[in-house]
Amino acid sequence: MVLCPVIGKLLHKRVVLASASPRRQEILSNAGLRFEVIPSRFKEKLDKDAFATPYGYAMETAKQKALEVANRMHQTMGQLILEKPVDKQDAYRMLSQLSGREHSVFTGVAIVQCSSQDKELDTRVLQFYEETMVKFSELSEDLLWEYIHSGEPMDKAGGYGIQALGGMLVESVHGDFLNVVGFPLNHFCKQLMQLYPPPRPEDLQRGKHDSIPAVDAFEDLSNVDKGGPEPARRDAGSRPEKAEAGVARQATAEAEGNRTPETLPPFPTRLLKLINGFKVSKALFTACKLKVFDLLKDEAPQKAVDIARKVDASVCGMERLLDACAALGLLEKSEQGYSNTEAANLYLASDGDYSLHSFIAYSSEVTWNLFTHLELAVREGTNQHHRVLGKTAGDVFQDVPYRSPETQLQFIQAMHGLAKLNARHVATAFDLSGFSSACDVGGCTGALAQELAREYPRLQVTVFDLPDTIELAARFQPTGPQAAQIRFAAGDFFRDPLPAADLYVLCQILHDWPDDKVHKILDRVAQSCKPGAGVLLVEMLLDEKRQARGGLMQSPNMLLQMEGRERSPGEYQRLLEPHGFRQVQVARLGGFLDAMLATRVGP
């Protein structure tokens, strides 16, 4: 393994990736590199016309991003960012230009070595670039738009992801494939070898390793961590004969006297982050509960002592909480004090335009408690609402919704915040201009209805939900020109007829229920609409590996909270077809949700 000698020398150094790209993190992690991620705040506004070559622009951008983090953190390692489409039309423009043509993918990388003398930061910058030639096939309009509607181009450098669906567009690659994915690992390794040359053969006590040790060489890591002997390597077909056991003991003894940083396994950074993940969530929950982000919104930086006094907290405790939030990128810390980041103002302050404050509060007070019963849920195979709220999941969503009006309102506020994040994506996923009326079944506060009305001025929308929900939703009801297009109707979609409409919207409704109840809901919809009517499903769709895009914890979350589960597009299609809904289209939305549009055919 080319990086093994280098990794040993980096074990006692702080290595920072100045990029939030999950693809770069995966490439470097798979190479065995131990690092932390601190995204750069450098604004990519360099004048492209000022650079003679594309790679010159890429290298300078990478250098500036790396140096920004170096100056902020006093130690770092470089990164690069490629431009991404700003919208679907921009993605179409990019991909159309690439169709049938060969293009170059340039990656500029800056490695910044930092040292500090007399509190002054000293940096040494090493820059390089990698070029890979990629040729696209001739792309039809249908294929272009199908790929764009999948949503993949919107978060991929250059408008396509060669490692995913975008690989279907590529005819040939000449050069480093990983460079196109996001990081030129081979060139990076060679540069590291120059910075940190491996030990000379005469300095080694034993022969060098040409490859990564076999998996069974790390069978008992806990024993190694405790200082015990490292396990011997053995063949899969070996038998426990005395002669072989003696050889194993000898090999173990030799390895025990030769434990150097170069021979140790990679540090389990990702695993430790997973283990400590709950601490991150709790720090965020606590900061929101104490209204830290509200106090700092649109205000000058404040000291920990001032914030502590306003929320009746200890100064030392508040300072540690604020430092944690700053380390997470939620707050800015300066000599003047602490201040909100743009994301905190937008999402974490309770009055932000897209505030998730109520969702965080609900997660802290209800979901957190549910997850403490995950073991019981796994053993029993049932949700745990009866242990947390004293009610079953069916009672929670159908009868008296929650233990208290306060908890019910908190849930509705949480759903309102999430709906506002997704509403625009849902309203524009398909062309719905052919429908004159819509019914948003389980539409809660009407956040999606308002976006539908804004996008389609001739569309009349009815929000249908439980009576208690409609009553509480009055405080969220839309104002402005869209208000005249929207009305609210109370009822139970299991018991009452649905309002007549050309289009029925079921946004994150069906995943709450098992198949038999899903059929009851779809039967209600089918009874209420005529041929040609549509049903728009919005859910977190599972992929071919039965994983939810971005929703790592969604499967246990559904087990704990509801009777239902997430499903694949094929499973939803099979649920729709018996009720006359066919001609199914699928669109990948921004964020974690996806949409399916089906048309009612036949009588």
KOLKE-770014 format. One line per field, with one value per residue (C-alpha): residue number from 0; residue in three letters; x negated, y negated, z negated. Coordinates in steps of 0.001 Angstrom, whole numbers, plus 524288, in hexadecimal, padded with zeros to 5 digits. Each point is the difference from the previous one (the first is absolute). Example, Ala and Ser with C-alpha at 12.3 -4.5 7.8 and 13.67 -1.06 7.14 Angstrom:
BEGIN
resi: (0  1)
resn: (ALA  SER)
x: (7CFF4  7FAA6)
y: (81194  7F290)
z: (7E188  80294)
END
This chain:
BEGIN
resi: (0  1  2  3  4  5  6  7  8  9  10  11  12  13  14  15  16  17  18  19  20  21  22  23  24  25  26  27  28  29  30  31  32  33  34  35  36  37  38  39  40  41  42  43  44  45  46  47  48  49  50  51  52  53  54  55  56  57  58  59  60  61  62  63  64  65  66  67  68  69  70  71  72  73  74  75  76  77  78  79  80  81  82  83  84  85  86  87  88  89  90  91  92  93  94  95  96  97  98  99  100  101  102  103  104  105  106  107  108  109  110  111  112  113  114  115  116  117  118  119  120  121  122  123  124  125  126  127  128  129  130  131  132  133  134  135  136  137  138  139  140  141  142  143  144  145  146  147  148  149  150  151  152  153  154  155  156  157  158  159  160  161  162  163  164  165  166  167  168  169  170  171  172  173  174  175  176  177  178  179  180  181  182  183  184  185  186  187  188  189  190  191  192  193  194  195  196  197  198  199  200  201  202  203  204  205  206  207  208  209  210  211  212  213  214  215  216  217  218  219  220  221  222  223  224  225  226  227  228  229  230  231  232  233  234  235  236  237  238  239  240  241  242  243  244  245  246  247  248  249  250  251  252  253  254  255  256  257  258  259  260  261  262  263  264  265  266  267  268  269  270  271  272  273  274  275  276  277  278  279  280  281  282  283  284  285  286  287  288  289  290  291  292  293  294  295  296  297  298  299  300  301  302  303  304  305  306  307  308  309  310  311  312  313  314  315  316  317  318  319  320  321  322  323  324  325  326  327  328  329  330  331  332  333  334  335  336  337  338  339  340  341  342  343  344  345  346  347  348  349  350  351  352  353  354  355  356  357  358  359  360  361  362  363  364  365  366  367  368  369  370  371  372  373  374  375  376  377  378  379  380  381  382  383  384  385  386  387  388  389  390  391  392  393  394  395  396  397  398  399  400  401  402  403  404  405  406  407  408  409  410  411  412  413  414  415  416  417  418  419  420  421  422  423  424  425  426  427  428  429  430  431  432  433  434  435  436  437  438  439  440  441  442  443  444  445  446  447  448  449  450  451  452  453  454  455  456  457  458  459  460  461  462  463  464  465  466  467  468  469  470  471  472  473  474  475  476  477  478  479  480  481  482  483  484  485  486  487  488  489  490  491  492  493  494  495  496  497  498  499  500  501  502  503  504  505  506  507  508  509  510  511  512  513  514  515  516  517  518  519  520  521  522  523  524  525  526  527  528  529  530  531  532  533  534  535  536  537  538  539  540  541  542  543  544  545  546  547  548  549  550  551  552  553  554  555  556  557  558  559  560  561  562  563  564  565  566  567  568  569  570  571  572  573  574  575  576  577  578  579  580  581  582  583  584  585  586  587  588  589  590  591  592  593  594  595  596  597  598  599  600  601  602)
resn: (MET  VAL  LEU  CYS  PRO  VAL  ILE  GLY  LYS  LEU  LEU  HIS  LYS  ARG  VAL  VAL  LEU  ALA  SER  ALA  SER  PRO  ARG  ARG  GLN  GLU  ILE  LEU  SER  ASN  ALA  GLY  LEU  ARG  PHE  GLU  VAL  ILE  PRO  SER  ARG  PHE  LYS  GLU  LYS  LEU  ASP  LYS  ASP  ALA  PHE  ALA  THR  PRO  TYR  GLY  TYR  ALA  MET  GLU  THR  ALA  LYS  GLN  LYS  ALA  LEU  GLU  VAL  ALA  ASN  ARG  MET  HIS  GLN  THR  MET  GLY  GLN  LEU  ILE  LEU  GLU  LYS  PRO  VAL  ASP  LYS  GLN  ASP  ALA  TYR  ARG  MET  LEU  SER  GLN  LEU  SER  GLY  ARG  GLU  HIS  SER  VAL  PHE  THR  GLY  VAL  ALA  ILE  VAL  GLN  CYS  SER  SER  GLN  ASP  LYS  GLU  LEU  ASP  THR  ARG  VAL  LEU  GLN  PHE  TYR  GLU  GLU  THR  MET  VAL  LYS  PHE  SER  GLU  LEU  SER  GLU  ASP  LEU  LEU  TRP  GLU  TYR  ILE  HIS  SER  GLY  GLU  PRO  MET  ASP  LYS  ALA  GLY  GLY  TYR  GLY  ILE  GLN  ALA  LEU  GLY  GLY  MET  LEU  VAL  GLU  SER  VAL  HIS  GLY  ASP  PHE  LEU  ASN  VAL  VAL  GLY  PHE  PRO  LEU  ASN  HIS  PHE  CYS  LYS  GLN  LEU  MET  GLN  LEU  TYR  PRO  PRO  PRO  ARG  PRO  GLU  ASP  LEU  GLN  ARG  GLY  LYS  HIS  ASP  SER  ILE  PRO  ALA  VAL  ASP  ALA  PHE  GLU  ASP  LEU  SER  ASN  VAL  ASP  LYS  GLY  GLY  PRO  GLU  PRO  ALA  ARG  ARG  ASP  ALA  GLY  SER  ARG  PRO  GLU  LYS  ALA  GLU  ALA  GLY  VAL  ALA  ARG  GLN  ALA  THR  ALA  GLU  ALA  GLU  GLY  ASN  ARG  THR  PRO  GLU  THR  LEU  PRO  PRO  PHE  PRO  THR  ARG  LEU  LEU  LYS  LEU  ILE  ASN  GLY  PHE  LYS  VAL  SER  LYS  ALA  LEU  PHE  THR  ALA  CYS  LYS  LEU  LYS  VAL  PHE  ASP  LEU  LEU  LYS  ASP  GLU  ALA  PRO  GLN  LYS  ALA  VAL  ASP  ILE  ALA  ARG  LYS  VAL  ASP  ALA  SER  VAL  CYS  GLY  MET  GLU  ARG  LEU  LEU  ASP  ALA  CYS  ALA  ALA  LEU  GLY  LEU  LEU  GLU  LYS  SER  GLU  GLN  GLY  TYR  SER  ASN  THR  GLU  ALA  ALA  ASN  LEU  TYR  LEU  ALA  SER  ASP  GLY  ASP  TYR  SER  LEU  HIS  SER  PHE  ILE  ALA  TYR  SER  SER  GLU  VAL  THR  TRP  ASN  LEU  PHE  THR  HIS  LEU  GLU  LEU  ALA  VAL  ARG  GLU  GLY  THR  ASN  GLN  HIS  HIS  ARG  VAL  LEU  GLY  LYS  THR  ALA  GLY  ASP  VAL  PHE  GLN  ASP  VAL  PRO  TYR  ARG  SER  PRO  GLU  THR  GLN  LEU  GLN  PHE  ILE  GLN  ALA  MET  HIS  GLY  LEU  ALA  LYS  LEU  ASN  ALA  ARG  HIS  VAL  ALA  THR  ALA  PHE  ASP  LEU  SER  GLY  PHE  SER  SER  ALA  CYS  ASP  VAL  GLY  GLY  CYS  THR  GLY  ALA  LEU  ALA  GLN  GLU  LEU  ALA  ARG  GLU  TYR  PRO  ARG  LEU  GLN  VAL  THR  VAL  PHE  ASP  LEU  PRO  ASP  THR  ILE  GLU  LEU  ALA  ALA  ARG  PHE  GLN  PRO  THR  GLY  PRO  GLN  ALA  ALA  GLN  ILE  ARG  PHE  ALA  ALA  GLY  ASP  PHE  PHE  ARG  ASP  PRO  LEU  PRO  ALA  ALA  ASP  LEU  TYR  VAL  LEU  CYS  GLN  ILE  LEU  HIS  ASP  TRP  PRO  ASP  ASP  LYS  VAL  HIS  LYS  ILE  LEU  ASP  ARG  VAL  ALA  GLN  SER  CYS  LYS  PRO  GLY  ALA  GLY  VAL  LEU  LEU  VAL  GLU  MET  LEU  LEU  ASP  GLU  LYS  ARG  GLN  ALA  ARG  GLY  GLY  LEU  MET  GLN  SER  PRO  ASN  MET  LEU  LEU  GLN  MET  GLU  GLY  ARG  GLU  ARG  SER  PRO  GLY  GLU  TYR  GLN  ARG  LEU  LEU  GLU  PRO  HIS  GLY  PHE  ARG  GLN  VAL  GLN  VAL  ALA  ARG  LEU  GLY  GLY  PHE  LEU  ASP  ALA  MET  LEU  ALA  THR  ARG  VAL  GLY  PRO)
x: (80000  7F991  804F4  7FC47  7F2AF  805D3  80B89  7F6D8  7F93D  80CFA  80580  7FAB5  803AC  80CEE  804B6  80B74  8080E  80502  80BB8  80D92  80069  80446  7F95E  7F2B5  801CE  80338  7F446  7F672  80647  7FF32  7F18F  7FE3C  7FD5B  8040E  80529  80A4E  80904  80066  806C8  7F9D5  80772  7F876  8097E  7FD55  8004F  7F2DB  8004B  7FEDA  7FB5F  7F3F5  7FAD1  7F966  80405  80B63  7F6B9  7F9F4  80D57  80278  7F2EB  80170  80DC7  7FB40  7F4AA  8087F  809E8  7F550  7F933  80CDE  80176  7F18D  8010C  80C5B  7FB9A  7F111  7FE9D  805F8  7FF0F  80514  80C3C  806DF  80DC8  805F2  80BE1  80D9B  80C78  80846  80CB9  80558  7FE83  7F1CF  7FE11  80637  7F6E7  7F3FC  803A4  8044F  7F29E  7F977  80898  7F7F9  7F3AB  7F375  7FD18  7F56E  80257  7F5DD  7FDCF  7F76A  7FAD1  7F8D1  7F8FD  7FCC6  7F61B  8011D  7F72C  800B1  7F4A4  801F8  80EAC  7FDBD  80567  7F5E0  80525  7F9DB  808D7  7FEA7  808F6  802C3  80AC3  8050F  806A0  80903  80668  80E45  8081A  80ED1  808C4  809E6  80B04  80E41  80909  807BE  7F3CB  7FAFA  80C74  801F2  7F272  80263  80D1E  7F922  7FA3D  7F22C  7F9F7  803D9  7F5B0  7F599  7F41C  8013D  80E4E  7FDF8  7FB68  7F7BA  8004A  80EE7  80ABE  7F76D  7F733  80A49  7FCEE  7F15B  7FA2C  7F1B0  7F686  7F194  7F89D  802E0  80E2E  80021  7FC20  80D38  806E0  7FA10  7F1EE  7F37C  7FBB1  7F485  7F9A1  802E4  7F917  7F3FA  7FF70  80129  7F4F3  7F77E  803EF  7FE5F  7F645  80126  7F51B  7F427  7FF27  7F3FE  80798  80A81  7FEF2  808B1  8040F  8093C  80E81  80439  80E7D  80A12  7FF7A  80A82  80CB4  7FD79  7F3AD  808EE  80979  7FF09  7FD7F  8048E  7F4E2  7F61D  8055B  7FDFC  7F1C9  801B9  7F945  80428  8073F  7F849  803B9  80533  804F6  80E84  7FD89  7F65D  801E4  7FC65  7F405  7F4F4  7F5A8  8087B  8038F  7F18F  7FD93  80B69  7FA7E  7F2B8  805EF  807CF  7F3F3  7F89B  80B54  80132  7F248  80201  80C1C  7FD5D  8097A  7FE5A  8051F  80BB8  80DB3  80646  805C6  80EEB  803E7  80D08  803B3  7FCE2  8082C  80B6D  7FE2C  7FFEE  80A9E  80A66  7F7D9  80069  80ED0  801A6  7F750  8085D  80C9B  7FB5C  7FBB4  80D5A  80751  7F849  8034E  7F18D  8023D  80B84  7F7B4  7F54F  80876  7FD0C  7F845  7F1F4  7F718  80298  7F767  80338  8023A  80A8D  80715  7FF23  8061C  80B6B  80388  7FCAC  7F49F  7F240  7F561  7F6D8  80ADE  804C7  7F24C  7FDF8  80D09  7FCF5  7F286  80648  80984  7F4C1  7F86E  80C06  80094  80CB1  7F9E3  7F4CA  7F63F  7F791  7F949  80CB3  807CD  80956  80931  80924  7FC11  80928  8052A  80313  807AE  80796  802AB  7FD4A  805D9  80E43  804C4  7F76F  80676  7FD2C  7FED8  7FDC9  800AE  80CCC  7FB4A  7F3D3  8083D  808C7  7F40C  7FA44  80C35  806C2  7F757  7F433  80826  8053A  7F23E  7FC88  80988  7F9ED  7FB8F  80DE5  8053B  7F67E  8036E  80EBA  800E5  80967  7FFC0  7FDB0  809D3  806FE  7F3B5  7FD2D  80D6D  808A8  8070F  7FE86  7FB9F  80DEF  80537  7F559  8041D  80E82  806FB  7FB85  7F35E  7F69F  7FEB1  80153  803E6  7F242  7F9CB  809E8  7FD0A  7F16A  8018F  807FF  7F5D7  7F564  80753  80262  7F16E  7FC9E  80B07  7FAF0  7F2A6  805AC  80BFC  7F95A  7F96C  80CF3  807B6  7F650  7FCC9  80A0E  80827  80CFC  805F2  809F1  806E7  809DF  80223  7F7EB  80237  7F44B  80397  7F9FA  7FB49  7FEA0  7FD20  8014F  7F1A6  7FFD8  80D5B  7FAE6  7F461  808F4  808D8  7F461  7FAC9  80D68  8087D  80C0E  7FF33  809C4  7FA88  8071B  7F841  80648  7FBEC  80510  808E0  7F651  7F529  8084D  80361  7F1C6  7FBE3  807E1  7F44D  7F7CE  80A0D  7FABE  801C6  7FE10  804D0  7FF88  80995  80BBC  7FBCF  7FF51  80A72  7FF64  808FA  8006B  8016C  7F9AD  7FACD  802F0  80E4D  804BE  80190  7F538  802F0  80178  7F3D7  7F86A  7F362  7FE00  7F36D  7FAEC  7F3AC  7F92F  80CD3  7FF3D  7F301  806A7  808CC  7FF25  80484  80E0A  8023F  7F928  809E3  80B08  7FA9C  7FE03  80DA7  80563  7F861  8048E  80E4B  7FEC5  7F9D4  80339  7F7B1  7F53B  7FE65  7F2A6  7F9E5  7F335  7F847  7F4A9  7F7A0  7F205  7FE75  7F70E  7F5B8  7FCBB  7F869  80C01  7F922  80605  7F872  7F9BF  80914  7F6B3  8087C  80D2E  8021B  7FE79  8072F  80BE0  7FF37  80047  80A57  809FE  80649  7FAE2  7F317  7F8EC  801D4  7F9B3  80649  803C0  806DC  807E6  80376  80530  8083D  80561  8037E  80B74  806CC  7FEBA  7F412  7F625  7F6CF  7F706  7F536  7F518  7F862  7F49B  801A6  7F623  7FD0F  80467  80D7D  804AF  80CC9  80898  80B24  80A0B  80C52  80D22  80426  80C79  80D0E)
y: (80000  7F37E  7F7D4  80938  7F9B9  7F269  802DF  803D4  7F2DA  7F8D4  806F7  7F580  7F4AA  7F917  80279  7F7C5  80174  7F267  8055D  804CF  8090C  80DAB  805C0  7FA74  80499  80DB3  8009F  7FBC2  80895  80BE2  7FCFD  8011E  7F1A5  7FAB3  7F21F  7F670  7F7EA  7F121  7FA30  7F38C  7F334  7FA42  7FA0D  8055D  7F311  80041  7FA01  80B68  7F6F6  7FCCB  80DE7  804FE  80E29  8070E  8072A  7F31D  7FB7C  80D0F  7FFCA  7F1E6  80288  80BFF  7F866  7F4C4  80952  80787  7F3BC  7FA9F  80BF2  7FFB3  7F202  80356  80CD7  7FEA2  80D5F  80588  80771  7FB7E  80296  7FCA6  7FC93  80179  7F7F6  80604  7FCA3  7F56E  805AD  809EA  7F6ED  7FDB7  80EC8  80186  7F59E  806CB  80DB2  7FBAF  7FA0E  80CB3  808EF  80790  7F87B  80222  7F6C3  7FE28  8010B  7F7F2  80167  7F668  8044B  7F7FC  8067F  7F62C  803E0  7F769  7FCE3  7F5C7  7F83E  7F50E  80110  7FCAD  80945  804F3  80727  807B7  80221  80B2A  7FF25  8095A  80342  80C11  800B8  80B03  800EA  80441  80282  7FFE6  807E3  7F90E  7FD00  7FF64  7F5A6  80A6A  805AC  7F277  7FBF9  80D46  7FEB1  7F1D8  80366  80A92  7F4BF  8055D  7F4C9  7F5E4  803D9  8053A  7F8D1  7FD11  80406  80EBC  80A9C  809CC  80958  8008E  7FE78  7F68E  80B5D  803C8  7F389  802A3  80706  7FFE5  7FAEC  7FD61  7FD7A  800D4  80444  7FB4C  7F288  7FF49  8051B  7F4F7  8023B  80453  809F7  80597  7F2BE  7FC20  80C2F  7FCFE  7F22C  804E0  8097F  7F46C  7F877  80BBE  80974  80E1E  8059B  80558  80EDA  8005B  7F8FD  80A5C  80B85  8082B  800C6  7F5B1  8028D  7FF3F  800AF  7FE04  80ADC  80A40  7FDD4  80B4E  7F923  7F6E4  80A07  7FBB6  7F169  7FEDE  808D4  7F7CD  7F381  8059B  802D0  80E99  8078D  7FD52  80B74  80876  800B2  80D18  80619  80297  80E96  8018C  80A65  7FEB9  808BB  7FE6E  7FC5E  7F533  7FB11  7FED6  7F802  7F734  7FDA3  7FCB0  7F692  7F997  7FE51  7F9B4  7F6DF  7FC4F  7FAAA  7F886  7F7CD  7F2DA  7F55E  804F6  80D91  7FBBD  8009B  7F32C  7F803  8026C  7F1B1  802AD  80A42  7F6DF  7F559  8096B  803C1  7F1C9  7FB88  7FF4F  7F5CE  7F728  8011D  7FD41  7F3F5  7FAA0  80378  7F92B  7F3B1  7FF18  80267  7F509  7F725  7FD5C  7FDF6  7F6F2  7F790  7FECE  7FDE8  7F327  7FB72  7FBF0  80AA1  802DD  80598  80CA6  7F8B3  7F77F  80B77  807E1  7F4D9  7FEE9  80E78  801D7  8094B  80171  7F8B2  80BB9  808EC  7F642  7FD9D  80E81  80132  7F445  8056C  80CD6  7F8DA  7F861  80C95  80575  7F42E  7FADC  7F3E6  7F6D7  7FD5C  7F3C9  7F73C  7F85C  80C1C  80976  7FD84  807F7  80595  7FDBF  80DD7  7FDB1  7F3A4  806E9  80D4D  7FFC0  7F331  80232  7F51F  80343  800DD  80E8F  80276  80DE6  7FBBF  80720  80C1F  7FFF5  7FE2C  80B69  8084B  7FCCE  80259  80B10  8067B  8006C  8072B  80959  803A3  803B8  80B55  80481  80CF7  80311  7FBFA  8092F  80B44  7FDB1  7FB36  7F525  7F14A  7FA95  7F4CE  806F6  7FF02  7F1B6  7F9DF  80A25  80279  808B6  7FA74  80135  7F80A  7F5E2  7FCF6  80326  7FDEA  7F690  7FCBB  7FD5A  80023  7F137  7F4CB  7FA9E  80C65  80054  7F1E7  802C3  80B2F  7F7AE  7F52A  80A0F  80536  7F20B  7FD0E  80C65  7FDC3  7F269  805C7  809CA  7F904  7F924  80C94  80759  7F57E  7FFAC  80E92  801FB  7F77F  7FF58  7F536  80998  80129  7F5CE  804CC  80743  8061B  800A0  80BC8  7FE7A  7F280  7FAE7  7F14C  7FE27  7FCF0  808BB  7FB08  7F21C  803A6  80744  7F416  7F71E  808A0  8021E  7F3C2  806DB  80BA2  800D5  807C0  8064D  803C0  80BEA  8041E  803D7  7F616  7FD40  7FDCE  7F6D4  7F82F  7FE4E  7FDA2  7F36D  7F89B  8045F  7FDB2  7F8BB  7F1A3  7F849  80307  80ED6  7FFC8  7FF3E  80CAA  807F1  80541  8094B  80BAA  808AE  80EAA  80D57  8063F  80D8C  7FCF0  7F424  7FD5A  7F79F  7F2DC  800F0  7FC64  802B7  80269  80670  7FD30  8099C  7F9F7  808FD  806A6  80DE1  80368  7FEE8  80BAE  80E9B  804CE  8031D  7F22A  7FA33  8072E  7F9FC  7F254  8023E  805C9  7F34B  7F851  808AF  7FEA9  7F130  7FDE4  80260  805E7  7F693  7FB5A  800E6  803EE  7F9C4  807D6  7F9B8  8096C  803D6  80AA9  80B91  80358  80D73  802FE  7FC38  7F415  7F284  7F52A  7F868  805DC  80903  800D0  80036  80EA9  800D0  7F303  805E8  80C07  7F795  7F63A  80607  80C53  7FE38  7FFAF  7F98E  80664  80081  7FA13  80DB4  802F2  7F375  802E2  80D5B  7F97A  7F60F  80911  80764  7F2DB  7FC54  7F711  80254  7F856  7FDFB  7F5C5  7FE78  7F38B  7FE96  7F39B  7F7AA  8049C  80D97  800E2  80541  7FEA4  80934  7FBA0  80A08  7FE8F  80680  80825  8079D  7FED3)
z: (80000  804A6  7F4A4  7F4E7  7FCFD  8013F  7F726  7F510  800C6  80024  7F402  7F702  808DC  8016D  80DEE  80491  80C72  80368  80762  7FC78  80BD3  7FBB7  80C04  7FC50  7F20E  804C4  80925  7F56F  7F58E  808D7  801DE  7F148  7FD5A  7F2BE  800F0  7FB60  8088A  7FEFC  80BFE  8052E  7FFCE  80B5D  809CB  80D97  80729  806D9  80D90  80976  80AD0  7F7E2  8017F  80C47  7FD98  7F953  7F6ED  7FBB7  7FB7E  7F938  7F8D7  7FB74  7FB16  7F8A4  7FA28  7FB63  7F9FD  7F901  7FB21  7FADF  7F74F  7FC77  7FB4B  7F89C  7F9FD  800B2  80672  80C84  80C9C  80D3C  807C2  80C9B  803E5  80D8E  803CB  7FF07  8076C  7F9B0  80553  809B4  80B9F  7FC6A  7FF11  80D7C  80590  7FA57  8043B  80DA4  80230  7FBD6  80873  809EB  7FCA7  7F87F  7F4D7  7F5C9  7F173  7F8AD  7F17F  7F8D3  7F2C8  7F5E8  7F494  7F55B  7F597  7F40C  7F4AA  7F57C  7FA7A  7F643  8029D  80E4F  80A24  809BB  80BF6  80AFE  80BCC  80999  80BDF  80B0D  8098D  806D4  80D46  8044A  80D61  80000  80C3B  7FF9B  808F9  80888  7F67B  8040E  7FA76  7F8B9  7F9B1  7FC71  7F931  7F996  7FA06  7FC00  7F9C1  7F81F  7F82E  800C7  807EA  7F5ED  7F607  80911  804F9  80E72  8003E  7FFA1  7F6B3  80756  7F46A  80009  80A44  80796  8039E  80A25  80788  8010A  80BB3  7FBE4  7F5B8  8023C  7F373  7F180  7FDFE  7F1D1  804D2  806C7  7F3D4  7F81F  7FBDC  80728  7F5F6  807B2  8024F  7F1F1  7FAED  8082F  7FAC2  7F20E  80269  803D3  7F3DB  7F707  80631  7FB61  7F778  80707  80110  7F757  7F545  7FF8A  7F6D2  808A2  80E26  80545  80270  80E2D  7FD0A  7F570  7F5B5  80183  7F8B7  7F6C9  7FB6F  7F858  7FAA8  7F1DB  7FFF2  7F1F7  7FBD2  8077B  7FA32  7F261  802D0  8023E  80ADA  80DEA  8064A  80958  80E4C  8048F  80C76  8017B  80119  7F4E4  7F599  7F195  800DC  7F63F  80A01  805B8  7F281  7FCDF  80C3D  7FC7A  7F26E  805BA  809D8  7F53D  7F793  80B38  80318  7F1B3  7FFF0  80CA8  7FD62  8066F  8045C  80DEB  7FC85  7F7E4  805FF  80444  7F4FF  7FF35  801A2  80677  7F5F9  7F4B2  8065C  8008D  7F1CB  7FBD9  80955  7F569  7F8D2  80BE7  800C1  7F18E  800AA  80B1A  7F8E3  7F3A1  8071C  80692  7F34D  7F976  80B9E  8028C  80E91  7FD5C  7F708  80A38  80C00  806EF  7F430  7FDD7  7FA79  7F1AD  7F546  7F916  7F335  80649  80632  7F368  7F857  8099B  7FF23  7F194  80274  7FAB5  80744  800DC  804BB  80A22  80504  80242  806FB  808A2  80331  803EF  808F4  805EE  8026F  806E0  808E9  7FA15  7F9D8  8033B  7F533  7FFD2  7F622  7FEF3  7FC5D  8067F  80B5E  80889  80D12  80B79  7FE78  7F196  80329  80AAB  7F9EB  7F151  7FB59  7FC8D  808F2  80BC7  80D4C  80087  7F180  7FB58  7F1D6  7FD47  8071B  7F782  7F3BA  803CF  80320  7F2B2  7F7EC  80751  80A3C  7F6E0  7F5D2  80A3C  80424  7F20D  8022D  80CCE  7FA43  7FBB3  80D4A  806B1  7F6F8  800C5  80E07  7FC08  7FE0B  7F263  7FEF2  7F4FB  7F7AE  80305  8022B  7F99E  80CEB  80BDF  80D03  8051B  7F48A  801F2  80DDC  8001E  7F32B  7F572  806EB  7F4DE  7F165  7FF4D  8090E  7FE4B  80577  80B10  8039F  7FF3A  809A5  8095E  7FF55  802B9  80BDF  804B1  7FFD5  8077E  809BB  8033E  80321  80990  80573  80B61  80489  7FF71  80726  80B4F  8010A  80ADD  808FF  7F8BA  80846  8059D  7F2D6  7FBAD  7F20F  7F5F3  7F2A6  7F6E9  7F79A  7F283  80434  7F210  80037  80EAC  8028D  80C12  8044D  7FFE9  80888  80982  800B7  80254  80AF4  80655  7FE91  805BD  7F6B3  7F4CA  7F47F  7F498  7F3DE  7F9A0  7F248  7F28B  7F92A  7F4FD  809E9  80855  7F3D5  7FC23  80E0E  80041  7FA8D  80BB6  80AAE  80BCB  802B2  80C79  80DBA  7FE23  7F49E  8091A  806B2  7F370  7F6EB  7F451  7FDA6  7F3E8  8007A  7FE53  80C64  7FA93  7FD39  80790  80E9C  805B4  8065C  80EC6  807BE  80C8D  7F89A  7F2BA  7F8D0  7F5D0  7FA78  7F650  7FC87  80542  7F996  7F2B9  80292  8031C  80D50  7FBF6  7FB1C  80BD9  80876  7F7FF  80235  80E95  800FD  7FA30  80A1F  80B2F  7FBCD  80007  80D69  80E3E  80AE7  803A9  7F211  7F9D4  7F327  7FBC2  7F5F7  7F8D4  7F834  7FCFA  80A2C  7FDC4  80A32  80560  7F377  7F80B  7FA9B  7FEEF  806D1  7F4D4  7F5D1  7F8CA  7F3D4  806E1  7FEEA  7F10C  7FF04  806DE  7F754  7F3BF  80410  80923  80539  80DD4  80728  80B41  80D52  80D60  80C32  80483  7F328  800B3  80E22  7FC13  7F574  809B7  80B41  7F9A6  7FE3C  80E5A  7FED7  80ACE  808F6  7F462  800D4  7F5F3  7FCDF  7F6A3  7F825  7F8E0  7F238  7FBFA  80621  80D10  8076D  807EE  808D4  80479  8084C  7FDAD  80BAB  80286  7F907)
END
